[in-house]
């Protein structure tokens, strides 16, 4: 999940394509559907701190702030969410 989070940061808007390549492979390797869901959620968290993600650019434009300000503002929430998700994954899996 940490690797998926880190991959999503530079890939931004292309994350859906990355997931389309990764998830079938993980399924063939025997990963459970719940595990694939956790990976998809952690990837979504990573996109929210990506400066090339369209949602981040839209927030920047709407609030009239710099894109890096939005990234820094989202960082603490997305990393906290990832930590909580990792803890939940140990309990649920």
C-alpha positions, 0 to 999 in steps of 0.5 A: 500500500505504501508503494501504491501511495508513492507511485500515485504521487508522480502519476497523478491523473494517470493513476487509473491507468496504473491501477488497470495494469497493477490490479489484474496482476495482483489478482493473478498473484492471489491477492484478496479483493479486500487487499486490492481495495486497500491498494486502490484507496491508498493510491487515491490518497497518493493522488491527492498530494500530486501536483499534476492531479486535476483535482488539486489544480481545480482546488488551487484555482477555486481557492486562488492558492498556489498548487503547492499550497494545496499539496502541503495542506493535503499532505498531513491528511493523506498521510494520516489517512494512509496510516489509518488505512494500514492499521485497518488492513491488519485488522480486516485482512 
